[in-house]
């Protein structure tokens, strides 16, 4: 409708112009070179209109020829694009199939036809990886990281490469850049955490953990445990630097993050001043996780304590908190034995040998027979029994199996973070010879 009105208006204006020109027939004179052309204004206007119409039809026709499907230029470009896309999909299939040669051939072909496409770079990088050409892969990932549309993907490749090379510093640089680009990406945060922990940068690791633990996952047991481990390591560092207040507050935070984590509980107990608050922490920690390391921390609170006093204090702490726990009975048996309360020690040990026998339990029974009853034969029997007994728990790495006398944030053997668990490990049978040697050594001929 609007088009019709426009057309009508244009025709009306043209008609009016024609009438006006017919009423005012001027003369146009053009002098050019040796020629003089004289004509009327009506003729000139008509000629100009015809030329303009002709040119516009010519241009439209040209444009139609260029862009219609199957035209000369369009056909050429789309044929190249089709070949490029074929090469890309062949390349992706080759990569999935692990065919390194075909992947490289396809990458070269794709590069020829689709030079500036992001997918071409990705295919080239992956083909280089498959051909174990690390240098070429790095060059392609670098190029991807330089383009806004493939920066993140390129960084991911560079991170994998740097990690495979064992270059912690470079991995960290790429990870930080990826984190700036897409803050909060889960795999980036995990990667950052891993590198920072390897570098023992616990302060930055804690900041990353705070970001990871936001929202629902903040209450997850795994996150809370990690907070405790990292907090404990920071507290230990503060203690080494003589920062008493920082040690206490960090140990408190670590203990409240995971009250069952023994190293943090032991450090907190040692860092607190005596008083009811500390007594409460101690009894609570013993109730949640009775452990030999916690016992040592509690025992060391009183310097030069007599054996009788320690026995009384240990009973007052441990019996109300975890009366039936194996570690309570072992700790009290040892305390009673040292206080020469042999009857009481035997009571705990008899119970343990029935319900929770272990190497330590049988060896303590042997000691008891030897010291309390001077019965070397009975002692020898307990020692022999101990060679078949289940082993006492120890800190053992879940990654490499190495055993350690104390807890370590990183396994001393394989450097895996937080890999040690407190558990009983059965040694291989070759150790039988060593156990026989212990028997001979502990029971000297009389
Ligand atoms: Zn290990």
Boltz pocket constraint, residues with backbone or C-beta under 6 A from the ligand:
constraints:
  - pocket:
      binder: B
      contacts: [[A, 397], [A, 398], [A, 399], [A, 400], [A, 401], [A, 402], [A, 411], [A, 412], [A, 413], [A, 414], [A, 415], [A, 416], [A, 419]]
      max_distance: 6.0
